[in-house]
Amino acid sequence: MLAALEVITTVVVGLMVGVEFAVAFVMNPIFNGLPDDSNQSARSHGGRMLGAVMPFWYIGSLVLAVIWVVAGRHRGGTGLVVIAAALLILSVVMSLLLLVPINNRGKTWTAETRPADWKEQLSRWDRYHYIRVAIIVAAFTLLVTALV
């Protein structure tokens, strides 16, 4: 049963990392190459779509990691899972404090309602997101290491 939990947790976190990596290094650069109206519209739509799913994914990943820590507390590698869980907590806190406020504003913008500094706000979101991606990649790496 623990082995299944370990694999499920690692897959769930790994898929989350893949989506967030793709947002940072594939989708947003593509959107940034579009004309302003299309760029902002695509990012607003992405913010609405992923903003509805990602809270469950981040919290779910954290819950799975915590269950892994508790269930596997007597097995080797648990320390790595504890650190991974701490990094996932950091990613959730960082999301709530830094990324979600920008995303909540950005997902409501249209070409007519966006503020003058919309590009600066999206650029700030991107910088925070790069840091968050690095954090969850580190968490994923620790989970994989603990698994093997």
DRENTORKOL-3810 file (N, C-alpha, C; in nm, 4 decimals):
REM DRENTORKOL-3810
@n.u->0.0825; n.v->-0.1201; n.w->0.0000; ca.u->0.0000; ca.v->0.0000; ca.w->0.0000; c.u->0.0872; c.v->0.1269; c.w->0.0000
@n.u->0.1942; n.v->0.1249; n.w->0.0817; ca.u->0.2839; ca.v->0.2399; ca.w->0.0868; c.u->0.3519; c.v->0.2613; c.w->-0.0484
@n.u->0.3903; n.v->0.1525; n.w->-0.1136; ca.u->0.4552; ca.v->0.1648; ca.w->-0.2446; c.u->0.3625; c.v->0.2342; c.w->-0.3444
@n.u->0.2340; n.v->0.1998; n.w->-0.3418; ca.u->0.1376; ca.v->0.2642; ca.w->-0.4315; c.u->0.1258; c.v->0.4132; c.w->-0.3996
@n.u->0.1210; n.v->0.4467; n.w->-0.2710; ca.u->0.1146; ca.v->0.5877; ca.w->-0.2301; c.u->0.2373; c.v->0.6637; c.w->-0.2786
@n.u->0.3538; n.v->0.6033; n.w->-0.2649; ca.u->0.4776; ca.v->0.6684; ca.w->-0.3087; c.u->0.4752; c.v->0.6964; c.w->-0.4594
@n.u->0.4316; n.v->0.5987; n.w->-0.5349; ca.u->0.4262; ca.v->0.6152; ca.w->-0.6805; c.u->0.3213; c.v->0.7188; c.w->-0.7189
@n.u->0.2033; n.v->0.7105; n.w->-0.6595; ca.u->0.0967; ca.v->0.8063; ca.w->-0.6908; c.u->0.1409; c.v->0.9485; c.w->-0.6570
@n.u->0.2009; n.v->0.9674; n.w->-0.5409; ca.u->0.2479; ca.v->1.1003; ca.w->-0.5006; c.u->0.3507; c.v->1.1528; c.w->-0.5988
@n.u->0.4448; n.v->1.0686; n.w->-0.6349; ca.u->0.5501; ca.v->1.1102; ca.w->-0.7270; c.u->0.4936; c.v->1.1451; c.w->-0.8644
@n.u->0.3988; n.v->1.0678; n.w->-0.9120; ca.u->0.3374; ca.v->1.0956; ca.w->-1.0422; c.u->0.2560; c.v->1.2257; c.w->-1.0370
@n.u->0.1763; n.v->1.2432; n.w->-0.9315; ca.u->0.0940; ca.v->1.3641; ca.w->-0.9195; c.u->0.1830; c.v->1.4891; c.w->-0.9143
@n.u->0.2878; n.v->1.4852; n.w->-0.8333; ca.u->0.3790; ca.v->1.6003; ca.w->-0.8246; c.u->0.4533; c.v->1.6177; c.w->-0.9565
@n.u->0.4951; n.v->1.5088; n.w->-1.0177; ca.u->0.5662; ca.v->1.5179; ca.w->-1.1450; c.u->0.4817; c.v->1.5793; c.w->-1.2551
@n.u->0.3555; n.v->1.5415; n.w->-1.2619; ca.u->0.2667; ca.v->1.6017; ca.w->-1.3612; c.u->0.2470; c.v->1.7507; c.w->-1.3344
@n.u->0.2345; n.v->1.7872; n.w->-1.2065; ca.u->0.2212; ca.v->1.9284; ca.w->-1.1713; c.u->0.3454; c.v->2.0064; c.w->-1.2149
@n.u->0.4607; n.v->1.9493; n.w->-1.1898; ca.u->0.5859; ca.v->2.0130; ca.w->-1.2320; c.u->0.5866; c.v->2.0310; c.w->-1.3834
@n.u->0.5434; n.v->1.9282; n.w->-1.4564; ca.u->0.5408; ca.v->1.9377; ca.w->-1.6019; c.u->0.4507; c.v->2.0481; c.w->-1.6527
@n.u->0.3335; n.v->2.0606; n.w->-1.5928; ca.u->0.2406; ca.v->2.1665; ca.w->-1.6342; c.u->0.3001; c.v->2.3038; c.w->-1.6033
@n.u->0.3517; n.v->2.3203; n.w->-1.4827; ca.u->0.4060; ca.v->2.4511; ca.w->-1.4441; c.u->0.5318; c.v->2.4851; c.w->-1.5236
@n.u->0.6131; n.v->2.3856; n.w->-1.5553; ca.u->0.7307; ca.v->2.4067; ca.w->-1.6393; c.u->0.6872; c.v->2.4520; c.w->-1.7787
@n.u->0.5849; n.v->2.3852; n.w->-1.8333; ca.u->0.5349; ca.v->2.4214; ca.w->-1.9659; c.u->0.4783; c.v->2.5631; c.w->-1.9679
@n.u->0.4090; n.v->2.6017; n.w->-1.8607; ca.u->0.3575; ca.v->2.7390; ca.w->-1.8526; c.u->0.4743; c.v->2.8376; c.w->-1.8565
@n.u->0.5768; n.v->2.8111; n.w->-1.7756; ca.u->0.6888; ca.v->2.9046; ca.w->-1.7639; c.u->0.7739; c.v->2.9130; c.w->-1.8902
@n.u->0.8026; n.v->2.7984; n.w->-1.9497; ca.u->0.9035; ca.v->2.7958; ca.w->-2.0550; c.u->0.8508; c.v->2.7674; c.w->-2.1952
@n.u->0.7193; n.v->2.7422; n.w->-2.2069; ca.u->0.6615; ca.v->2.7179; ca.w->-2.3393; c.u->0.5444; c.v->2.8135; c.w->-2.3654
@n.u->0.4404; n.v->2.8020; n.w->-2.2827; ca.u->0.3180; ca.v->2.8770; ca.w->-2.3118; c.u->0.3357; c.v->3.0285; c.w->-2.2989
@n.u->0.3867; n.v->3.0746; n.w->-2.1845; ca.u->0.3990; ca.v->3.2194; ca.w->-2.1676; c.u->0.4945; c.v->3.2829; c.w->-2.2685
@n.u->0.6078; n.v->3.2194; n.w->-2.3027; ca.u->0.6889; ca.v->3.2781; ca.w->-2.4103; c.u->0.6146; c.v->3.2836; c.w->-2.5446
@n.u->0.5321; n.v->3.1819; n.w->-2.5729; ca.u->0.4512; ca.v->3.1869; ca.w->-2.6952; c.u->0.3538; c.v->3.3042; c.w->-2.6871
@n.u->0.2833; n.v->3.3159; n.w->-2.5737; ca.u->0.1868; ca.v->3.4252; ca.w->-2.5573; c.u->0.2552; c.v->3.5609; c.w->-2.5677
@n.u->0.3755; n.v->3.5731; n.w->-2.5108; ca.u->0.4478; ca.v->3.7005; ca.w->-2.5140; c.u->0.4873; c.v->3.7404; c.w->-2.6558
@n.u->0.4932; n.v->3.6446; n.w->-2.7477; ca.u->0.5244; ca.v->3.6750; ca.w->-2.8866; c.u->0.4050; c.v->3.7201; c.w->-2.9684
@n.u->0.2868; n.v->3.7130; n.w->-2.9080; ca.u->0.1650; ca.v->3.7551; ca.w->-2.9764; c.u->0.1439; c.v->3.9054; c.w->-2.9598
@n.u->0.0605; n.v->3.9648; n.w->-3.0443; ca.u->0.0242; ca.v->4.1056; ca.w->-3.0230; c.u->-0.0374; c.v->4.1230; c.w->-2.8834
@n.u->-0.0265; n.v->4.2437; n.w->-2.8297; ca.u->-0.0677; ca.v->4.2693; ca.w->-2.6913; c.u->-0.2068; c.v->4.2178; c.w->-2.6569
@n.u->-0.3059; n.v->4.2458; n.w->-2.7411; ca.u->-0.4428; ca.v->4.2027; ca.w->-2.7099; c.u->-0.4525; c.v->4.0498; c.w->-2.7012
@n.u->-0.3886; n.v->3.9819; n.w->-2.7938; ca.u->-0.3927; ca.v->3.8354; ca.w->-2.7935; c.u->-0.3134; c.v->3.7786; c.w->-2.6763
@n.u->-0.1979; n.v->3.8367; n.w->-2.6473; ca.u->-0.1151; ca.v->3.7941; ca.w->-2.5340; c.u->-0.1944; c.v->3.8044; c.w->-2.4045
@n.u->-0.2490; n.v->3.9207; n.w->-2.3801; ca.u->-0.3227; ca.v->3.9433; ca.w->-2.2561; c.u->-0.4470; c.v->3.8556; c.w->-2.2492
@n.u->-0.5149; n.v->3.8381; n.w->-2.3596; ca.u->-0.6338; ca.v->3.7535; ca.w->-2.3623; c.u->-0.5977; c.v->3.6072; c.w->-2.3335
@n.u->-0.4916; n.v->3.5583; n.w->-2.3936; ca.u->-0.4485; ca.v->3.4194; ca.w->-2.3715; c.u->-0.4067; c.v->3.3979; c.w->-2.2269
@n.u->-0.3341; n.v->3.4938; n.w->-2.1706; ca.u->-0.2897; ca.v->3.4785; ca.w->-2.0323; c.u->-0.4073; c.v->3.4905; c.w->-1.9355
@n.u->-0.5041; n.v->3.5741; n.w->-1.9659; ca.u->-0.6232; ca.v->3.5829; ca.w->-1.8814; c.u->-0.7001; c.v->3.4512; c.w->-1.8837
@n.u->-0.7151; n.v->3.3954; n.w->-2.0030; ca.u->-0.7856; ca.v->3.2670; ca.w->-2.0160; c.u->-0.7091; c.v->3.1570; c.w->-1.9421
@n.u->-0.5773; n.v->3.1535; n.w->-1.9591; ca.u->-0.4957; ca.v->3.0559; ca.w->-1.8877; c.u->-0.5055; c.v->3.0723; c.w->-1.7376
@n.u->-0.5092; n.v->3.1966; n.w->-1.6934; ca.u->-0.5233; ca.v->3.2244; ca.w->-1.5501; c.u->-0.6553; c.v->3.1740; c.w->-1.4948
@n.u->-0.7608; n.v->3.1882; n.w->-1.5716; ca.u->-0.8918; ca.v->3.1368; ca.w->-1.5276; c.u->-0.8919; c.v->2.9840; c.w->-1.5268
@n.u->-0.8409; n.v->2.9255; n.w->-1.6330; ca.u->-0.8445; ca.v->2.7803; ca.w->-1.6465; c.u->-0.7550; c.v->2.7119; c.w->-1.5424
@n.u->-0.6288; n.v->2.7482; n.w->-1.5391; ca.u->-0.5368; ca.v->2.6846; ca.w->-1.4445; c.u->-0.5617; c.v->2.7321; c.w->-1.3017
@n.u->-0.6091; n.v->2.8545; n.w->-1.2870; ca.u->-0.6406; ca.v->2.9051; ca.w->-1.1534; c.u->-0.7517; c.v->2.8258; c.w->-1.0861
@n.u->-0.8349; n.v->2.7610; n.w->-1.1647; ca.u->-0.9429; ca.v->2.6785; ca.w->-1.1075; c.u->-0.8921; c.v->2.5409; c.w->-1.0657
@n.u->-0.7867; n.v->2.4920; n.w->-1.1282; ca.u->-0.7377; ca.v->2.3563; ca.w->-1.1054; c.u->-0.6184; c.v->2.3512; c.w->-1.0101
@n.u->-0.5278; n.v->2.4437; n.w->-1.0253; ca.u->-0.3994; ca.v->2.4347; ca.w->-0.9547; c.u->-0.4108; c.v->2.4362; c.w->-0.8018
@n.u->-0.5035; n.v->2.5096; n.w->-0.7412; ca.u->-0.5115; ca.v->2.5016; ca.w->-0.5946; c.u->-0.5331; c.v->2.3583; c.w->-0.5444
@n.u->-0.6192; n.v->2.2842; n.w->-0.6127; ca.u->-0.6442; ca.v->2.1453; ca.w->-0.5733; c.u->-0.5206; c.v->2.0590; c.w->-0.5966
@n.u->-0.4498; n.v->2.0864; n.w->-0.7053; ca.u->-0.3314; ca.v->2.0091; ca.w->-0.7393; c.u->-0.2196; c.v->2.0339; c.w->-0.6384
@n.u->-0.1969; n.v->2.1609; n.w->-0.6042; ca.u->-0.0918; ca.v->2.1939; ca.w->-0.5075; c.u->-0.1245; c.v->2.1372; c.w->-0.3693
@n.u->-0.2462; n.v->2.1599; n.w->-0.3234; ca.u->-0.2852; ca.v->2.1098; ca.w->-0.1913; c.u->-0.2889; c.v->1.9571; c.w->-0.1917
@n.u->-0.3408; n.v->1.8984; n.w->-0.2974; ca.u->-0.3442; ca.v->1.7529; ca.w->-0.3077; c.u->-0.2054; c.v->1.6921; c.w->-0.3052
@n.u->-0.1115; n.v->1.7541; n.w->-0.3751; ca.u->0.0273; ca.v->1.7064; ca.w->-0.3744; c.u->0.0860; c.v->1.7133; c.w->-0.2345
@n.u->0.0586; n.v->1.8228; n.w->-0.1670; ca.u->0.1079; ca.v->1.8391; ca.w->-0.0305; c.u->0.0473; c.v->1.7350; c.w->0.0624
@n.u->-0.0816; n.v->1.7130; n.w->0.0523; ca.u->-0.1489; ca.v->1.6136; ca.w->0.1369; c.u->-0.0910; c.v->1.4744; c.w->0.1116
@n.u->-0.0712; n.v->1.4395; n.w->-0.0143; ca.u->-0.0120; ca.v->1.3092; ca.w->-0.0457; c.u->0.1279; c.v->1.2956; c.w->0.0141
@n.u->0.2073; n.v->1.4008; n.w->0.0056; ca.u->0.3429; ca.v->1.3963; ca.w->0.0622; c.u->0.3383; c.v->1.3808; c.w->0.2140
@n.u->0.2463; n.v->1.4497; n.w->0.2794; ca.u->0.2331; ca.v->1.4380; ca.w->0.4252; c.u->0.1891; c.v->1.2966; c.w->0.4635
@n.u->0.0966; n.v->1.2403; n.w->0.3888; ca.u->0.0536; ca.v->1.1020; ca.w->0.4162; c.u->0.1721; c.v->1.0070; c.w->0.3985
@n.u->0.2525; n.v->1.0312; n.w->0.2963; ca.u->0.3718; ca.v->0.9497; ca.w->0.2731; c.u->0.4659; c.v->0.9586; c.w->0.3933
@n.u->0.4867; n.v->1.0800; n.w->0.4444; ca.u->0.5737; ca.v->1.0979; ca.w->0.5615; c.u->0.5212; c.v->1.0165; c.w->0.6800
@n.u->0.3924; n.v->1.0280; n.w->0.7069; ca.u->0.3336; ca.v->0.9590; ca.w->0.8225; c.u->0.3374; c.v->0.8078; c.w->0.8023
@n.u->0.2942; n.v->0.7633; n.w->0.6851; ca.u->0.2872; ca.v->0.6185; ca.w->0.6603; c.u->0.4252; c.v->0.5547; c.w->0.6493
@n.u->0.5234; n.v->0.6298; n.w->0.6020; ca.u->0.6560; ca.v->0.5727; ca.w->0.5813; c.u->0.7595; c.v->0.6195; c.w->0.6798
@n.u->0.7151; n.v->0.6673; n.w->0.7955; ca.u->0.8072; ca.v->0.7281; ca.w->0.8920; c.u->0.9183; c.v->0.6348; c.w->0.9393
@n.u->0.9017; n.v->0.5049; n.w->0.9252; ca.u->1.0031; ca.v->0.4099; ca.w->0.9708; c.u->1.0887; c.v->0.3580; c.w->0.8556
@n.u->1.0683; n.v->0.4121; n.w->0.7374; ca.u->1.1444; ca.v->0.3667; ca.w->0.6202; c.u->1.2511; c.v->0.4684; c.w->0.5842
@n.u->1.3516; n.v->0.4205; n.w->0.5142; ca.u->1.4560; ca.v->0.5108; ca.w->0.4661; c.u->1.4001; c.v->0.6103; c.w->0.3663
@n.u->1.4598; n.v->0.7258; n.w->0.3610; ca.u->1.4182; ca.v->0.8283; ca.w->0.2661; c.u->1.3096; c.v->0.9207; c.w->0.3168
@n.u->1.2604; n.v->0.8947; n.w->0.4375; ca.u->1.1517; ca.v->0.9786; ca.w->0.4895; c.u->1.1969; c.v->1.1233; c.w->0.5082
@n.u->1.3219; n.v->1.1424; n.w->0.5455; ca.u->1.3736; ca.v->1.2788; ca.w->0.5604; c.u->1.3648; c.v->1.3576; c.w->0.4309
@n.u->1.3899; n.v->1.2903; n.w->0.3202; ca.u->1.3785; ca.v->1.3563; ca.w->0.1896; c.u->1.2346; c.v->1.3964; c.w->0.1604
@n.u->1.1414; n.v->1.3113; n.w->0.2006; ca.u->0.9992; ca.v->1.3406; ca.w->0.1779; c.u->0.9552; c.v->1.4566; c.w->0.2681
@n.u->1.0086; n.v->1.4627; n.w->0.3888; ca.u->0.9783; ca.v->1.5752; ca.w->0.4783; c.u->1.0258; c.v->1.7064; c.w->0.4147
@n.u->1.1459; n.v->1.7060; n.w->0.3599; ca.u->1.1974; ca.v->1.8276; ca.w->0.2944; c.u->1.1131; c.v->1.8612; c.w->0.1722
@n.u->1.0754; n.v->1.7576; n.w->0.0949; ca.u->0.9899; ca.v->1.7809; ca.w->-0.0218; c.u->0.8570; c.v->1.8420; c.w->0.0210
@n.u->0.7988; n.v->1.7894; n.w->0.1292; ca.u->0.6719; ca.v->1.8445; ca.w->0.1794; c.u->0.6900; c.v->1.9895; c.w->0.2234
@n.u->0.8023; n.v->2.0184; n.w->0.2870; ca.u->0.8296; ca.v->2.1572; ca.w->0.3282; c.u->0.8404; c.v->2.2483; c.w->0.2062
@n.u->0.9024; n.v->2.1999; n.w->0.1003; ca.u->0.9111; ca.v->2.2793; ca.w->-0.0229; c.u->0.7732; c.v->2.2979; c.w->-0.0866
@n.u->0.6902; n.v->2.1951; n.w->-0.0797; ca.u->0.5538; ca.v->2.2091; ca.w->-0.1316; c.u->0.4739; c.v->2.3099; c.w->-0.0494
@n.u->0.4960; n.v->2.3109; n.w->0.0836; ca.u->0.4324; ca.v->2.4126; ca.w->0.1677; c.u->0.4792; c.v->2.5510; c.w->0.1240
@n.u->0.6085; n.v->2.5660; n.w->0.1025; ca.u->0.6631; ca.v->2.6938; ca.w->0.0568; c.u->0.5999; c.v->2.7355; c.w->-0.0756
@n.u->0.5810; n.v->2.6401; n.w->-0.1661; ca.u->0.5204; ca.v->2.6741; ca.w->-0.2956; c.u->0.3757; c.v->2.7199; c.w->-0.2792
@n.u->0.3029; n.v->2.6591; n.w->-0.1858; ca.u->0.1642; ca.v->2.6993; ca.w->-0.1608; c.u->0.1606; c.v->2.8392; c.w->-0.0998
@n.u->0.2449; n.v->2.8629; n.w->-0.0003; ca.u->0.2485; ca.v->2.9951; ca.w->0.0648; c.u->0.2893; c.v->3.1017; c.w->-0.0364
@n.u->0.3916; n.v->3.0709; n.w->-0.1148; ca.u->0.4366; ca.v->3.1655; ca.w->-0.2171; c.u->0.3249; c.v->3.1940; c.w->-0.3172
@n.u->0.2529; n.v->3.0899; n.w->-0.3554; ca.u->0.1415; ca.v->3.1084; ca.w->-0.4490; c.u->0.0364; c.v->3.2013; c.w->-0.3907
@n.u->-0.0027; n.v->3.1746; n.w->-0.2671; ca.u->-0.1085; ca.v->3.2540; ca.w->-0.2032; c.u->-0.0679; c.v->3.3998; c.w->-0.1841
@n.u->0.0568; n.v->3.4219; n.w->-0.1464; ca.u->0.1007; ca.v->3.5578; ca.w->-0.1152; c.u->0.1441; c.v->3.6380; c.w->-0.2369
@n.u->0.2016; n.v->3.5724; n.w->-0.3368; ca.u->0.2632; ca.v->3.6464; ca.w->-0.4470; c.u->0.1947; c.v->3.6260; c.w->-0.5823
@n.u->0.1634; n.v->3.5028; n.w->-0.6162; ca.u->0.1134; ca.v->3.4759; ca.w->-0.7511; c.u->-0.0374; c.v->3.4886; c.w->-0.7644
@n.u->-0.1123; n.v->3.4365; n.w->-0.6694; ca.u->-0.2583; ca.v->3.4388; ca.w->-0.6781; c.u->-0.3145; c.v->3.5814; c.w->-0.6870
@n.u->-0.2639; n.v->3.6768; n.w->-0.6072; ca.u->-0.3194; ca.v->3.8126; ca.w->-0.6215; c.u->-0.3031; c.v->3.8702; c.w->-0.7628
@n.u->-0.1877; n.v->3.8468; n.w->-0.8237; ca.u->-0.1670; ca.v->3.8950; ca.w->-0.9612; c.u->-0.2577; c.v->3.8187; c.w->-1.0567
@n.u->-0.2650; n.v->3.6870; n.w->-1.0399; ca.u->-0.3491; ca.v->3.6051; ca.w->-1.1270; c.u->-0.4960; c.v->3.6446; c.w->-1.1155
@n.u->-0.5416; n.v->3.6710; n.w->-0.9932; ca.u->-0.6825; ca.v->3.7085; ca.w->-0.9747; c.u->-0.7157; c.v->3.8395; c.w->-1.0448
@n.u->-0.6206; n.v->3.9313; n.w->-1.0453; ca.u->-0.6444; ca.v->4.0554; ca.w->-1.1213; c.u->-0.6395; c.v->4.0280; c.w->-1.2708
@n.u->-0.5351; n.v->3.9571; n.w->-1.3139; ca.u->-0.5118; ca.v->3.9357; ca.w->-1.4566; c.u->-0.6186; c.v->3.8553; c.w->-1.5269
@n.u->-0.6813; n.v->3.7631; n.w->-1.4562; ca.u->-0.7807; ca.v->3.6787; ca.w->-1.5237; c.u->-0.9095; c.v->3.7541; c.w->-1.5550
@n.u->-0.9269; n.v->3.8734; n.w->-1.5003; ca.u->-1.0465; ca.v->3.9528; ca.w->-1.5288; c.u->-1.0225; c.v->4.0593; c.w->-1.6355
@n.u->-0.8981; n.v->4.0793; n.w->-1.6751; ca.u->-0.8669; ca.v->4.1860; ca.w->-1.7700; c.u->-0.9149; c.v->4.1541; c.w->-1.9105
@n.u->-0.9555; n.v->4.2591; n.w->-1.9762; ca.u->-0.9823; ca.v->4.2545; ca.w->-2.1198; c.u->-0.8994; c.v->4.3656; c.w->-2.1817
@n.u->-0.9005; n.v->4.3734; n.w->-2.3131; ca.u->-0.8255; ca.v->4.4792; ca.w->-2.3802; c.u->-0.8721; c.v->4.6174; c.w->-2.3346
@n.u->-0.9998; n.v->4.6263; n.w->-2.2965; ca.u->-1.0548; ca.v->4.7556; ca.w->-2.2557; c.u->-1.0327; c.v->4.7858; c.w->-2.1075
@n.u->-1.0158; n.v->4.6840; n.w->-2.0265; ca.u->-1.0109; ca.v->4.7061; ca.w->-1.8812; c.u->-0.8739; c.v->4.6842; c.w->-1.8183
@n.u->-0.7772; n.v->4.6381; n.w->-1.8949; ca.u->-0.6466; ca.v->4.6106; ca.w->-1.8348; c.u->-0.5797; c.v->4.7413; c.w->-1.7915
@n.u->-0.5036; n.v->4.7358; n.w->-1.6812; ca.u->-0.4376; ca.v->4.8569; ca.w->-1.6331; c.u->-0.3159; c.v->4.8914; c.w->-1.7195
@n.u->-0.2670; n.v->5.0115; n.w->-1.7048; ca.u->-0.1527; ca.v->5.0574; ca.w->-1.7834; c.u->-0.0280; c.v->4.9729; c.w->-1.7556
@n.u->-0.0152; n.v->4.9228; n.w->-1.6338; ca.u->0.1044; ca.v->4.8454; ca.w->-1.5971; c.u->0.0841; c.v->4.6944; c.w->-1.6099
@n.u->-0.0072; n.v->4.6500; n.w->-1.6944; ca.u->-0.0389; ca.v->4.5072; ca.w->-1.7032; c.u->0.0813; c.v->4.4228; c.w->-1.7421
@n.u->0.1663; n.v->4.4739; n.w->-1.8318; ca.u->0.2845; ca.v->4.3967; ca.w->-1.8718; c.u->0.3818; c.v->4.3820; c.w->-1.7547
@n.u->0.3964; n.v->4.4867; n.w->-1.6776; ca.u->0.4840; ca.v->4.4814; ca.w->-1.5606; c.u->0.4309; c.v->4.3805; c.w->-1.4586
@n.u->0.3002; n.v->4.3791; n.w->-1.4373; ca.u->0.2419; ca.v->4.2831; ca.w->-1.3435; c.u->0.2612; c.v->4.1389; c.w->-1.3914
@n.u->0.2426; n.v->4.1157; n.w->-1.5205; ca.u->0.2620; ca.v->3.9805; ca.w->-1.5735; c.u->0.4091; c.v->3.9409; c.w->-1.5687
@n.u->0.4964; n.v->4.0349; n.w->-1.5894; ca.u->0.6401; ca.v->4.0078; ca.w->-1.5791; c.u->0.6778; c.v->3.9705; c.w->-1.4357
@n.u->0.6191; n.v->4.0396; n.w->-1.3401; ca.u->0.6430; ca.v->4.0063; ca.w->-1.1986; c.u->0.5895; c.v->3.8663; c.w->-1.1690
@n.u->0.4707; n.v->3.8339; n.w->-1.2195; ca.u->0.4148; ca.v->3.7000; ca.w->-1.2010; c.u->0.5106; c.v->3.5954; c.w->-1.2586
@n.u->0.5633; n.v->3.6235; n.w->-1.3778; ca.u->0.6564; ca.v->3.5295; ca.w->-1.4413; c.u->0.7802; c.v->3.5065; c.w->-1.3536
@n.u->0.8360; n.v->3.6121; n.w->-1.2991; ca.u->0.9556; ca.v->3.5976; ca.w->-1.2132; c.u->0.9245; c.v->3.5137; c.w->-1.0906
@n.u->0.8127; n.v->3.5391; n.w->-1.0251; ca.u->0.7733; ca.v->3.4576; ca.w->-0.9097; c.u->0.7487; c.v->3.3121; c.w->-0.9520
@n.u->0.6896; n.v->3.2968; n.w->-1.0684; ca.u->0.6588; ca.v->3.1623; ca.w->-1.1170; c.u->0.7862; c.v->3.0821; c.w->-1.1433
@n.u->0.8890; n.v->3.1457; n.w->-1.1984; ca.u->1.0167; ca.v->3.0764; ca.w->-1.2205; c.u->1.0717; c.v->3.0231; c.w->-1.0876
@n.u->1.0623; n.v->3.1036; n.w->-0.9844; ca.u->1.1096; ca.v->3.0605; ca.w->-0.8523; c.u->1.0251; c.v->2.9440; c.w->-0.8020
@n.u->0.8937; n.v->2.9556; n.w->-0.8185; ca.u->0.8047; ca.v->2.8481; ca.w->-0.7736; c.u->0.8330; c.v->2.7194; c.w->-0.8510
@n.u->0.8581; n.v->2.7284; n.w->-0.9793; ca.u->0.8907; ca.v->2.6100; ca.w->-1.0581; c.u->1.0185; c.v->2.5450; c.w->-1.0039
@n.u->1.1190; n.v->2.6247; n.w->-0.9726; ca.u->1.2430; ca.v->2.5700; ca.w->-0.9168; c.u->1.2156; c.v->2.4976; c.w->-0.7844
@n.u->1.1282; n.v->2.5535; n.w->-0.7043; ca.u->1.0946; ca.v->2.4924; ca.w->-0.5745; c.u->1.0240; c.v->2.3588; c.w->-0.5944
@n.u->0.9269; n.v->2.3537; n.w->-0.6842; ca.u->0.8544; ca.v->2.2270; ca.w->-0.7010; c.u->0.9384; c.v->2.1239; c.w->-0.7767
@n.u->1.0294; n.v->2.1685; n.w->-0.8626; ca.u->1.1228; ca.v->2.0743; ca.w->-0.9257; c.u->1.2113; c.v->2.0116; c.w->-0.8179
@n.u->1.2570; n.v->2.0934; n.w->-0.7233; ca.u->1.3377; ca.v->2.0401; ca.w->-0.6131; c.u->1.2580; c.v->1.9410; c.w->-0.5305
@n.u->1.1327; n.v->1.9725; n.w->-0.5005; ca.u->1.0471; ca.v->1.8807; ca.w->-0.4262; c.u->1.0283; c.v->1.7496; c.w->-0.5017
@n.u->1.0025; n.v->1.7589; n.w->-0.6294; ca.u->0.9861; ca.v->1.6394; ca.w->-0.7125; c.u->1.1129; c.v->1.5549; c.w->-0.7131
@n.u->1.2263; n.v->1.6197; n.w->-0.7269; ca.u->1.3552; ca.v->1.5497; ca.w->-0.7270; c.u->1.3765; c.v->1.4742; c.w->-0.5962
@n.u->1.3403; n.v->1.5367; n.w->-0.4850; ca.u->1.3535; ca.v->1.4702; ca.w->-0.3548; c.u->1.2581; c.v->1.3512; c.w->-0.3440
@n.u->1.1385; n.v->1.3654; n.w->-0.3952; ca.u->1.0439; ca.v->1.2533; ca.w->-0.3925; c.u->1.0939; c.v->1.1362; c.w->-0.4757
@n.u->1.1467; n.v->1.1649; n.w->-0.5924; ca.u->1.2005; ca.v->1.0589; ca.w->-0.6787; c.u->1.3191; c.v->0.9922; c.w->-0.6087
@n.u->1.4055; n.v->1.0721; n.w->-0.5481; ca.u->1.5206; ca.v->1.0169; ca.w->-0.4772; c.u->1.4756; c.v->0.9288; c.w->-0.3611
@n.u->1.3748; n.v->0.9744; n.w->-0.2877; ca.u->1.3223; ca.v->0.8944; ca.w->-0.1766; c.u->1.2585; c.v->0.7653; c.w->-0.2264
@n.u->1.1989; n.v->0.7704; n.w->-0.3434; ca.u->1.1316; ca.v->0.6541; ca.w->-0.4002; c.u->1.2311; c.v->0.5453; c.w->-0.4369
@n.u->1.3456; n.v->0.5859; n.w->-0.4878; ca.u->1.4459; ca.v->0.4872; ca.w->-0.5300; c.u->1.5411; c.v->0.4599; c.w->-0.4165
END
